[in-house]
Amino acid sequence: MTPLTARRARPARTAGPRRGATTPPWLFAAPALAVYALVVLYPAISGVVYAFTDWSGIGQDMSFVGLANFRALLGDEQAMGSIGNTLLLTLAVVAVQNGVGLLLALGVHARLKSRALLRVIFFSPVVVSPVMVAFLWKYIYNPDPSAGLNGLLGLHVDWLGDPSVALWSIAGTVVWQYAGYSMVIFLAGLEGVPAELHEAAMIDGAGTFQRFRYVTWPLLAPATTINLMLSTIGGLKLFDQVFAATNGGPGYATETLSTVLYKQAFVFGKFGYSTAVALVLALFVAAVSLVQIHYLRGREVSL
């Protein structure tokens, strides 16, 4: 057999994986997506179905009631009042928490020897359980004129027992706990402001307020967007501090949508109705978030 014939007689190579061939990216995400679908998507879809039933949360007995739960929600004085309380609480928390957080960030961003310690102190309430914070502030809000905040300020106010004051007292508790969280986000934005811009503004004769107004504040737009979004969402679904401090009282003065849906499900056994309340809350949070992010992103572009 000649070398040429032997070369032709060799068996053809079997087709194998091509060099450079890659595994489809979605295969790497498939396990996580499966867990997400099982833990998040399936319960969420089931919740939407239960919102149109009269299920009590126990057993399999339930019937389809259509929009009856939503009509009951519109006629529920307690639920309607909780919407107003939720909005007021959210507005107070968003405005004060971000204002205090910005002031704290500006303070600890200065060249202070103790700025590292101050950052830890201001951020430490964030890592404490909201329930523990609520019980701590229940002692601070002691109605006794010689104890707690009353004794410190020389007042005689029933902070959590007066319907006209209780909601704002809870807002103060939330601000105290999460102002440090806003501070950290603003501080990250301040670290990204180039020092050369401040130096150029100082050479041009700009004062402290002018440098903040025309140099620092526009460059803090992304941090402001994140803070406003997080504080708004947190305020709209606030539950822990309210439930631990007042349980929605006195009366319905501090009732929020989150406490209403909890009580309807686990106190009164109206799981279908509470799921309808939860669905309304979720849609409300999503709508507010979309409007807010559209406006804030537009503000970032304009700046």
C-alpha positions, -999 to +999 in steps of 0.1 A: +000+000+000+015+033-010+017+062+014-010+080-005-034+050-003-027+047+034-035+083+040-068+079+022-077+048+041-076+065+075-110+066+092-127+100+092-126+119+125-158+119+145-175+153+149-167+168+183-173+200+201-159+229+182-132+250+196-146+282+211-181+268+216-196+281+248-224+269+271-256+289+267-256+315+296-291+307+307-280+272+318-259+288+345-289+308+357-313+279+355-309+266+390-313+300+406-343+308+383-359+275+394-355+283+431-368+319+424-399+305+406-406+281+434-400+305+463-412+338+449-432+335+417-454+306+427-465+321+460-470+355+444-493+340+417-511+319+443-517+351+463-533+368+433-556+339+429-565+338+467-574+376+465-605+366+445-617+339+469-631+337+505-604+313+518-599+315+555-563+303+554-571+269+569-582+238+549-592+237+512-627+251+515-630+282+494-651+297+467-645+323+440-660+356+450-648+378+421-642+414+431-661+412+464-629+415+485-618+447+467-653+462+471-652+453+508-618+471+509-632+503+494-660+502+520-637+494+550-632+526+570-603+511+588-585+501+556-592+535+540-578+553+570-547+531+569-540+543+534-539+579+546-517+569+576-494+550+553-490+580+530-484+605+558-459+582+575-440+577+542-439+614+534-425+622+569-400+594+568-387+602+533-383+639+539-368+638+574-347+606+570-330+618+538-325+653+552-309+641+583-289+615+564-275+642+541-265+664+570-248+635+587-230+626+555-217+661+551-206+662+587-186+629+587-172+637+552-153+666+567-117+662+578-124+652+614-101+629+634-132+611+648-151+607+615-145+569+613-160+565+648-188+588+640-197+568+609-199+536+630-220+553+657-245+568+632-248+536+612-251+512+642-289+516+647-294+502+612-282+467+621-305+465+652-338+446+648-367+470+641-387+452+668-359+459+694-358+495+683-395+498+687-394+485+723-365+507+731-384+538+719-415+526+738-394+532+770-381+565+756-417+576+748-428+568+784-459+591+792-446+597+827-435+633+829-404+624+849-392+596+827-378+592+792-382+619+766-407+638+787-383+640+816-355+652+793-375+679+777-397+688+806-430+679+788-461+658+796-470+642+763-484+607+757-463+601+727-478+567+717-512+571+734-523+604+718-539+599+684-526+632+671-490+624+681-486+587+678-480+585+640-453+611+641-436+594+671-433+562+650-419+583+622-393+596+645-384+561+655-380+550+619-359+581+611-336+575+641-330+539+629-325+544+592-309+579+589-275+562+591-284+541+561-292+572+540-260+587+553-239+559+540-254+562+505-249+600+504-214+595+517-206+572+488-218+599+465-197+626+482-166+604+479-171+604+441-172+642+438-138+653+424-119+676+447-107+696+416-142+709+411-144+724+446-109+739+442-119+755+409-151+768+425-131+783+454-108+800+430-138+815+413-149+829+447-178+805+454-187+802+491-196+770+510-233+771+502-226+779+465-202+750+461-228+727+476-256+741+455-238+741+421-211+714+425-219+689+452-257+686+449-259+680+411-233+652+414-253+636+443-283+630+420-277+592+417-273+588+455-305+609+460-324+587+436-314+556+454-322+570+489-356+584+479-365+551+462-355+529+492-370+551+519-403+554+499-407+517+495-397+511+531-422+537+543-451+523+522-447+487+536-437+497+571-449+471+596-424+461+623-421+493+642-459+501+641-469+466+652-444+464+680-449+500+693-487+506+690-503+476+672-521+502+650-535+521+680-546+541+697-578+533+679-568+533+642-544+563+645-513+544+634-529+516+614-511+510+581-519+488+551-493+463+564-509+460+598-544+458+583-535+428+561-517+411+590-547+414+613-572+404+586-552+372+579-540+361+613-565+376+637-598+375+619-590+346+596-599+364+564-570+352+543-587+360+509-595+396+520-560+401+535-545+389+502-566+414+483-552+441+506-517+429+500-522+429+462-535+465+464-504+474+485-480+458+461-496+475+431-495+508+449-458+505+458-450+495+422-469+524+408-454+550+431-419+535+425-423+537+387-435+573+388-407+582+412-379+566+393-391+581+360-390+616+375-357+611+394-340+596+363-352+625+343-338+648+369-304+631+367-302+636+330-312+672+332-286+679+358 
